[in-house]
Amino acid sequence: MKDLLTLSEVSTFLKVPKSTIYKLARERRLPGHKVGKHWRFVREEIESWVQNAGGEEPVGAISQNGGRDRFSLN
């Protein structure tokens, strides 16, 4: 079974506010899965997302126009 993280755990791990995690997940710029009203994140996907922050595009990031976007922690 994959290690799942809560929104609070991802917020602590990335050292950013929960509101930023909500926004990035909702915009599909951060890999996450909604379970009912709650967000859950696969640790390996978050770690991969962080490693790719300075280089290639994140897996599954889709912009409003359907293209792939680079992401930013800002």
C-alpha positions as a Python dict, from the first residue, in 0.01 Angstrom:
ca = {
    (1, 'M'): (0, 0, 0),
    (2, 'K'): (125, 347, -87),
    (3, 'D'): (198, 595, 190),
    (4, 'L'): (-78, 859, 192),
    (5, 'L'): (-38, 1207, 335),
    (6, 'T'): (-304, 1447, 455),
    (7, 'L'): (-321, 1807, 344),
    (8, 'S'): (-169, 1914, 678),
    (9, 'E'): (121, 1671, 636),
    (10, 'V'): (193, 1798, 283),
    (11, 'S'): (173, 2156, 410),
    (12, 'T'): (431, 2076, 678),
    (13, 'F'): (650, 1878, 437),
    (14, 'L'): (656, 2160, 177),
    (15, 'K'): (661, 2434, 444),
    (16, 'V'): (380, 2628, 277),
    (17, 'P'): (34, 2729, 406),
    (18, 'K'): (-256, 2487, 373),
    (19, 'S'): (-432, 2739, 147),
    (20, 'T'): (-147, 2705, -104),
    (21, 'I'): (-177, 2326, -101),
    (22, 'Y'): (-555, 2353, -159),
    (23, 'K'): (-500, 2592, -449),
    (24, 'L'): (-228, 2386, -618),
    (25, 'A'): (-422, 2060, -578),
    (26, 'R'): (-748, 2215, -702),
    (27, 'E'): (-565, 2353, -1009),
    (28, 'R'): (-405, 2010, -1063),
    (29, 'R'): (-59, 2163, -1033),
    (30, 'L'): (15, 1940, -731),
    (31, 'P'): (-64, 1567, -759),
    (32, 'G'): (-345, 1482, -520),
    (33, 'H'): (-664, 1282, -489),
    (34, 'K'): (-993, 1399, -345),
    (35, 'V'): (-1168, 1145, -122),
    (36, 'G'): (-1509, 1285, -40),
    (37, 'K'): (-1433, 1630, 103),
    (38, 'H'): (-1074, 1544, 191),
    (39, 'W'): (-753, 1562, -7),
    (40, 'R'): (-497, 1281, 10),
    (41, 'F'): (-152, 1278, -144),
    (42, 'V'): (76, 986, -233),
    (43, 'R'): (415, 1050, -72),
    (44, 'E'): (610, 927, -377),
    (45, 'E'): (413, 1160, -609),
    (46, 'I'): (482, 1461, -385),
    (47, 'E'): (851, 1375, -358),
    (48, 'S'): (873, 1338, -736),
    (49, 'W'): (689, 1670, -781),
    (50, 'V'): (942, 1843, -553),
    (51, 'Q'): (1240, 1686, -736),
    (52, 'N'): (1105, 1810, -1070),
    (53, 'A'): (1041, 2163, -940),
    (54, 'G'): (1355, 2304, -1097),
    (55, 'G'): (1347, 2105, -1418),
    (56, 'E'): (1081, 1926, -1612),
    (57, 'E'): (707, 1975, -1593),
    (58, 'P'): (519, 1789, -1320),
    (59, 'V'): (334, 1474, -1415),
    (60, 'G'): (-32, 1545, -1484),
    (61, 'A'): (-15, 1925, -1475),
    (62, 'I'): (-272, 2058, -1718),
    (63, 'S'): (-332, 2425, -1779),
    (64, 'Q'): (-665, 2598, -1843),
    (65, 'N'): (-608, 2574, -2219),
    (66, 'G'): (-529, 2201, -2204),
    (67, 'G'): (-152, 2244, -2240),
    (68, 'R'): (111, 2152, -1988),
    (69, 'D'): (233, 2422, -1750),
    (70, 'R'): (547, 2455, -1547),
    (71, 'F'): (473, 2504, -1182),
    (72, 'S'): (603, 2729, -914),
    (73, 'L'): (596, 2714, -538),
    (74, 'N'): (528, 3091, -542),
}
